[in-house]
Amino acid sequence: MTRRMFQRAYRIKMRNESNNETNPNKNVCALAVAKLLLCDKQTRYLHNWGDLQRAIRSLWSMRSVKSYVKATPDSTVGSLRKAMHDYATKEQHLIAYVIRVDGHVLMIDRNGKTLVDTAPRKRDKRKVLDITGVYLPDNSAKLAELTRASEARVSEMDT
């Protein structure tokens, strides 16, 4: 099986297993995070962590902050909120955190409050697999594209 055939089979499988009935190319949790960051239209697919990272990186700067917030393999979303807030006070360009847990993704602001979670919990004991910081764009081209996406979103809301 060639790589192209494998990719096609993988995307068909992911579309069949998608939790989004209106657009099976994009899973609900990743789409909610991407919409808040104005990058939901940047990629065709939002099925996995790599797809979401590619979409976010098209407009924003993004890097892992797992070691900065001292996340361990046993760290939960709830246990890292204070550490995320403390780290954000040192990083002036940090916008929010995108956190990957088993089978799900959520977004938390720089103060540790949940912005997007399509499967919320009262006490969040989900194990953190990845935690990345979303930063202001690092170059003028990304900033210009972000401005265009923002203007497009505002014009969509007006109509």
C-alpha positions as CSV (number, residue, x, y, z in Angstrom):
1,M,0.0,0.0,0.0
2,T,1.5,3.3,-1.0
3,R,1.5,6.3,1.3
4,R,-1.2,8.1,-0.7
5,M,-3.5,5.0,-0.6
6,F,-2.9,4.7,3.2
7,Q,-3.7,8.4,3.7
8,R,-6.9,8.1,1.7
9,A,-8.0,5.0,3.6
10,Y,-7.1,6.8,6.9
11,R,-9.2,9.9,6.0
12,I,-12.1,7.7,4.9
13,K,-11.9,5.9,8.3
14,M,-11.7,9.2,10.2
15,R,-14.7,10.6,8.3
16,N,-16.7,7.5,9.1
17,E,-15.9,7.7,12.8
18,S,-16.3,11.5,13.0
19,N,-18.6,12.9,15.7
20,N,-19.6,15.8,13.5
21,E,-22.7,15.0,11.4
22,T,-22.7,18.3,9.5
23,N,-19.0,18.2,8.5
24,P,-17.4,14.8,9.0
25,N,-14.1,16.2,7.9
26,K,-13.8,18.0,11.3
27,N,-14.3,16.6,14.7
28,V,-16.5,18.7,17.1
29,C,-13.9,19.4,19.8
30,A,-11.1,20.3,17.4
31,L,-13.5,22.5,15.4
32,A,-14.6,24.4,18.5
33,V,-11.0,25.2,19.4
34,A,-10.1,26.2,15.9
35,K,-13.2,28.4,15.5
36,L,-12.3,30.3,18.7
37,L,-8.8,30.9,17.3
38,L,-10.2,31.8,13.8
39,C,-8.4,29.0,12.1
40,D,-11.3,26.6,11.4
41,K,-11.1,27.3,7.6
42,Q,-7.3,27.0,7.3
43,T,-7.3,23.2,6.8
44,R,-9.6,20.7,5.2
45,Y,-9.4,18.2,8.0
46,L,-9.5,18.5,11.8
47,H,-9.4,14.8,12.9
48,N,-6.3,14.5,14.9
49,W,-3.8,16.5,17.0
50,G,-1.5,17.1,13.9
51,D,-4.4,18.6,11.9
52,L,-5.3,21.0,14.7
53,Q,-1.7,22.0,15.2
54,R,-1.3,22.7,11.5
55,A,-4.5,24.8,11.5
56,I,-3.5,26.8,14.6
57,R,0.1,27.3,13.3
58,S,-1.2,28.8,10.1
59,L,-2.3,32.0,12.1
60,W,-0.6,31.8,15.5
61,S,2.7,30.7,17.0
62,M,2.4,27.5,19.0
63,R,4.8,25.6,21.2
64,S,4.8,23.0,23.9
65,V,4.8,24.3,27.5
66,K,4.6,20.9,29.1
67,S,8.0,21.3,30.8
68,Y,7.3,24.9,31.8
69,V,4.2,24.0,33.7
70,K,6.0,20.9,35.1
71,A,3.5,18.4,33.7
72,T,4.2,14.8,34.6
73,P,2.6,11.6,33.1
74,D,0.1,11.7,36.0
75,S,-0.8,15.4,35.7
76,T,-4.5,16.2,35.2
77,V,-6.2,19.2,33.7
78,G,-7.4,20.4,37.1
79,S,-4.0,20.0,38.7
80,L,-2.2,22.2,36.1
81,R,-4.5,25.2,36.2
82,K,-2.5,27.1,38.8
83,A,0.8,26.3,37.1
84,M,-0.6,27.5,33.8
85,H,-1.7,30.8,35.4
86,D,1.8,31.2,37.0
87,Y,3.6,30.6,33.7
88,A,1.3,33.0,31.8
89,T,2.3,35.9,34.2
90,K,5.9,35.5,32.9
91,E,4.9,35.2,29.2
92,Q,3.3,38.4,27.9
93,H,2.6,37.1,24.4
94,L,0.7,33.9,25.5
95,I,-2.9,33.9,24.5
96,A,-4.2,30.6,25.7
97,Y,-3.4,26.9,26.2
98,V,-4.6,24.0,24.0
99,I,-4.6,20.8,25.9
100,R,-4.9,17.3,24.5
101,V,-6.3,14.5,26.6
102,D,-7.3,11.0,25.6
103,G,-9.6,11.3,22.6
104,H,-10.4,15.0,23.2
105,V,-9.0,18.5,23.0
106,L,-9.8,21.7,25.0
107,M,-8.7,25.3,25.4
108,I,-7.9,27.2,28.6
109,D,-7.2,30.9,28.9
110,R,-4.0,32.3,30.4
111,N,-5.7,32.5,33.8
112,G,-6.7,28.9,33.9
113,K,-10.3,29.3,33.0
114,T,-11.9,26.9,30.4
115,L,-12.7,28.6,27.1
116,V,-13.7,25.6,25.0
117,D,-14.6,22.2,26.3
118,T,-17.2,20.2,24.4
119,A,-17.2,17.5,27.2
120,P,-16.9,19.6,30.4
121,R,-16.3,18.1,33.8
122,K,-17.0,19.6,37.3
123,R,-13.7,18.1,38.6
124,D,-11.4,17.6,35.7
125,K,-9.2,14.5,36.3
126,R,-8.4,13.8,32.7
127,K,-4.7,13.0,32.2
128,V,-2.9,15.6,30.1
129,L,-1.1,14.1,27.0
130,D,0.0,17.4,25.5
131,I,-0.2,21.0,26.5
132,T,0.8,23.8,24.1
133,G,0.8,27.5,24.4
134,V,-0.8,29.7,21.7
135,Y,1.1,32.9,21.2
136,L,0.7,36.1,19.2
137,P,1.9,35.6,15.6
138,D,5.7,35.7,15.2
139,N,5.7,37.3,11.8
140,S,3.9,40.0,9.8
141,A,2.5,37.5,7.2
142,K,0.7,35.5,9.9
143,L,-0.5,38.7,11.6
144,A,-1.9,40.0,8.3
145,E,-3.7,36.6,7.7
146,L,-5.1,36.7,11.2
147,T,-6.4,40.2,10.5
148,R,-8.1,39.0,7.3
149,A,-9.6,36.0,9.1
150,S,-10.9,38.2,11.9
151,E,-12.5,40.6,9.4
152,A,-14.1,37.7,7.5
153,R,-15.6,36.4,10.8
154,V,-17.0,39.8,11.7
155,S,-18.6,40.2,8.2
156,E,-20.1,36.6,8.6
157,M,-21.7,37.7,11.9
158,D,-23.1,40.9,10.3
159,T,-24.9,39.0,7.6
